[in-house]
Amino acid sequence: EVQLVESGGGLVQAGGSLRLSCTASGFTFDDYTIGWFREAPGKEREGIACIVNHDGSSYSADSLKGRFTISKDNAKSTVYLQMNSLKPEDTAIYYCTAEPSYGSSYCNHRYGMDYWGNGTLVTAAS
């Protein structure tokens, strides 16, 4: 059974940093692509970044480059989202999502994938 478990969310002051983790199980980590999305109150779910686990290719939303960085640790079957200079508008539930990569080195951070975690809440207070 595919499972994705997010962790690392919490309350942070504006300007602060958080690192979210997405720990995967139930599949061969190298064979999958994993992405991060967020959903703020009253807004549509927004794609942040994705990473192809077999070669580390990653793609991110232009609006968040420079503040948010996706990375992975294959040995721990975990994908991270480092978030710096957080703003109140970054407040949202953050989800990770996954799908098989089928050998591709491309992923599209805008589209959700086959499997989703339950999310972790990030609150950036002003």
C-alpha positions in Angstrom: 0.0 0.0 0.0 1.4 3.4 -1.0 1.7 5.8 1.9 2.9 9.3 2.0 3.3 11.0 5.4 4.0 14.7 5.7 5.6 16.2 8.7 7.4 19.4 9.8 4.6 21.9 9.7 3.8 24.3 12.4 3.6 27.9 13.5 6.4 30.2 12.4 6.9 34.0 12.5 7.0 35.7 9.1 10.5 35.7 7.8 11.2 32.3 9.4 11.9 28.9 7.9 10.5 25.4 8.0 11.5 22.2 6.4 8.7 19.8 5.5 9.3 16.1 5.0 7.4 13.6 3.0 8.2 10.0 4.0 7.1 7.4 1.4 6.5 3.7 1.8 4.8 0.9 -0.1 6.7 1.4 -3.4 10.2 1.6 -4.8 11.3 5.1 -4.1 13.6 5.5 -7.0 10.8 4.6 -9.5 8.6 7.5 -8.4 8.2 11.2 -8.8 7.1 13.2 -5.8 5.6 16.7 -5.6 4.5 19.3 -3.1 1.2 21.2 -3.3 -0.5 23.6 -0.9 -4.0 24.6 -0.3 -4.7 27.9 1.5 -8.2 28.8 2.9 -10.5 29.8 0.2 -8.0 29.2 -2.6 -7.4 26.4 -5.1 -4.7 23.8 -4.6 -1.4 25.2 -5.9 1.5 23.2 -7.2 4.9 24.1 -5.7 7.6 21.7 -6.9 8.3 18.2 -8.0 11.3 15.9 -8.1 12.1 12.8 -10.1 13.7 10.4 -7.6 15.9 8.3 -10.0 17.9 11.3 -11.2 17.0 14.3 -9.0 15.5 16.4 -11.8 13.3 19.0 -10.2 10.8 21.6 -11.4 9.4 24.5 -9.3 6.8 27.2 -9.6 8.5 30.4 -10.7 6.8 32.4 -8.1 8.4 30.4 -5.3 11.9 29.9 -6.6 14.4 31.5 -4.4 12.4 30.8 -1.3 11.3 27.2 -1.6 13.6 24.3 -2.5 12.7 20.6 -3.1 15.3 17.9 -2.3 15.3 14.2 -1.5 17.1 11.5 0.4 16.7 8.2 -1.3 18.2 6.2 1.6 15.4 7.6 3.8 12.7 7.4 1.1 12.0 11.1 2.0 11.4 14.2 0.0 11.9 17.6 1.6 10.6 21.1 1.0 12.8 23.8 2.5 10.8 27.0 3.0 12.6 30.2 3.8 11.5 33.8 4.3 8.0 32.7 5.0 5.1 35.1 4.5 1.6 35.1 6.0 0.3 34.2 2.5 2.3 31.0 2.7 -0.1 29.8 5.3 -1.7 26.6 4.0 -2.0 22.9 4.3 0.9 21.4 2.5 0.5 18.0 0.7 2.9 15.7 -1.0 1.8 13.6 -4.0 3.5 10.8 -5.9 3.3 8.8 -9.1 5.5 6.4 -11.0 8.0 8.1 -13.2 8.3 5.4 -15.8 11.9 6.3 -16.5 11.1 9.9 -17.4 13.3 12.8 -16.1 10.4 15.2 -16.4 7.6 16.1 -14.0 5.1 18.9 -14.0 4.7 20.6 -10.6 1.3 22.0 -11.7 -0.5 18.7 -11.8 -1.4 16.4 -9.0 -0.4 12.8 -9.0 -1.9 9.4 -8.3 -1.3 9.3 -4.5 -1.6 11.9 -1.8 -0.7 12.3 1.8 -3.0 13.8 4.5 -1.1 17.1 4.6 0.6 19.2 7.2 -0.4 22.7 8.3 2.0 25.6 8.0 1.0 28.9 9.6 3.2 31.9 9.1 2.2 34.6 11.5 2.6 38.3 10.8 
